[in-house]
């Protein structure tokens, strides 16, 4: 839906810009036709150029549009909670190993002290919280909690909290670490 809206705006904007340029060109075109320097054949070619050039510009702009979902939205979707709004992005890195379907997203955000407390409260109330997992223990399948078809786990770590989720069907791995000492949440998403 957003793509259709974006494309409509691009088409309208380019159409208006092309129409404005064409209106500026019309007096010159009429003057050149009267003087005989512009034939009907060349005039038709110029008219087609005014039609095709904005279309080509629209296609190029559309093709270079970033289709990747923002990292914040991916994070919130993965951990199944909204993060507090008071944060600063420390790192937002995306690596795509095209043409292969492998990619990696690294997203680090730093929270204020108040937002950190709010996030800890949300983690402690998460349906994925497994308080039985010790901070130093490696996570196994038995550590994960299944909620609405999502198999994931929040648990304590030596520096705060950690979250793990694996999409085995698409081979996508999600790792989130929240360091309560530095108030930095590190999110990693990678495909295999």
Secondary structure, 3 states (H helix, E strand, C coil): CHHHHHHHHHHHHHHHHHHHHHHHHHHHHHHHHHHCCCCHHHHHHHHHHHHHHHHHHHHHHHHCCCCCCCHHHHHHHHHCCCCCCCEEEEEEEEEECCCCCCEEEEEEEEECHHHHHHHHHHHHCCCCECCCCCCCCCCCHHHCEEECCEEEEEEECCCEEEEEEEECCCCEEEEEEEECCCCEEEEEEEEC
